[in-house]
Amino acid sequence: MVDRSSGETVPGSDRAVYAISVAAELAGIAVQTLRLYEQHGLITPARSPGGTRRYSGDDLARLRRIAQLSSQGVNLAGIGRILELEDDNAALTAERDQLRADADDPPERATG
C-alpha cells in the first residue's frame, strides 16, 4: 500500500512486519506483557522463517483492545472470552453482509 501524501510504502493491516519491541511500543505495553498475552492465547503473532515474532497492524489493534479491557479490570480469561465473542460477531457480520450482497446481485440467466 502506498501513502499518497508522502509517497512512502505503508504495510497493510494484515501484514506482519513489526518486531516484538516495536509492537509493544506502538501498543503502549511492555514486551513482557505482550509475551504474557501470547502465553494466554490472546494474541498469536506470525513468525519469520527464523522464528522471530512479527506483528501486524491488526495485531496492534487487538493488543490495544486487550490493554483497554485489562485497564477496566477484566482478567485474562475474561478478555479471552470477550475477544472470542467479538471475533465470532465480526465473522457473522461479514457472512451476513456477503449473503445480502449475493441476494442483491442475482446470478445471470443462461441464454440459449
C-alpha positions in Angstrom: 0.0 0.0 0.0 1.3 3.5 -0.8 0.6 6.6 1.3 -0.2 9.0 -1.4 0.5 12.1 0.7 4.2 11.2 1.2 4.8 8.5 -1.4 6.1 6.1 1.3 5.0 2.5 1.4 2.8 1.6 4.3 2.2 -2.1 5.2 -1.3 -3.4 5.0 -3.1 -4.0 8.4 -2.8 -7.8 7.9 0.9 -7.8 7.0 3.1 -8.9 9.9 6.1 -6.6 9.9 6.6 -5.3 13.4 9.2 -6.9 15.8 8.0 -7.5 19.4 9.7 -4.4 20.8 8.2 -2.1 18.2 4.7 -3.8 18.6 4.9 -3.3 22.3 5.9 0.3 22.0 3.2 1.0 19.4 0.5 -0.7 21.5 1.7 1.1 24.7 2.5 -2.0 26.6 5.7 -3.7 28.0 7.3 -6.5 26.0 6.8 -8.9 28.9 3.1 -8.0 29.0 2.9 -8.8 25.3 4.6 -12.2 25.9 2.1 -12.9 28.7 -0.8 -12.2 26.4 0.7 -14.6 23.9 1.1 -17.3 26.6 -2.6 -16.9 27.4 -3.6 -17.3 23.8 -4.9 -13.8 23.5 -2.6 -13.0 20.5 -0.8 -15.2 18.1 1.9 -13.4 16.1 3.2 -14.6 12.8 6.7 -16.0 12.8 9.5 -15.2 10.4 11.4 -18.2 8.8 13.9 -17.8 11.7 11.2 -18.0 14.3 11.1 -14.3 15.2 7.7 -12.9 16.2 6.2 -10.5 13.8 3.1 -8.4 14.5 0.7 -6.8 12.0 -1.5 -3.7 12.3 -4.4 -6.0 13.1 -2.4 -7.4 15.9 -1.6 -4.0 17.2 -5.4 -3.1 17.3 -6.0 -6.4 19.2 -3.3 -5.5 21.7 -4.8 -2.1 22.3 -8.2 -3.8 22.8 -6.7 -6.3 25.3 -5.0 -3.4 27.2 -8.2 -1.5 27.3 -10.1 -4.4 28.7 -7.3 -5.1 31.2 -7.4 -1.5 32.4 -11.1 -1.9 33.0 -10.3 -4.7 35.4 -11.2 -7.7 33.2 -9.0 -10.7 33.9 -7.1 -12.5 31.2 -9.7 -15.4 31.0 -12.5 -12.8 30.6 -10.5 -10.9 28.0 -10.1 -14.2 26.0 -13.8 -14.8 26.1 -14.7 -11.3 25.1 -12.3 -11.4 22.2 -13.7 -14.7 21.1 -17.2 -13.3 21.1 -16.1 -10.2 19.2 -14.3 -12.3 16.6 -17.4 -14.5 16.2 -19.6 -11.5 15.9 -17.3 -10.0 13.2 -17.4 -13.3 11.2 -21.2 -13.5 11.4 -21.5 -9.8 10.3 -19.2 -10.4 7.3 -21.2 -13.6 6.4 -24.5 -11.7 6.7 -23.1 -8.8 4.5 -22.0 -11.4 1.9 -25.4 -13.0 1.8 -27.1 -9.7 1.4 -24.7 -8.8 -1.4 -25.4 -12.1 -3.1 -29.1 -11.6 -2.7 -28.9 -8.1 -4.2 -26.9 -9.3 -7.2 -28.8 -12.3 -8.7 -26.8 -14.6 -11.0 -27.1 -14.1 -14.7 -29.6 -16.2 -16.6 -28.3 -18.7 -19.1 -29.4 -17.9 -22.6 -29.7 -20.4 -25.2 
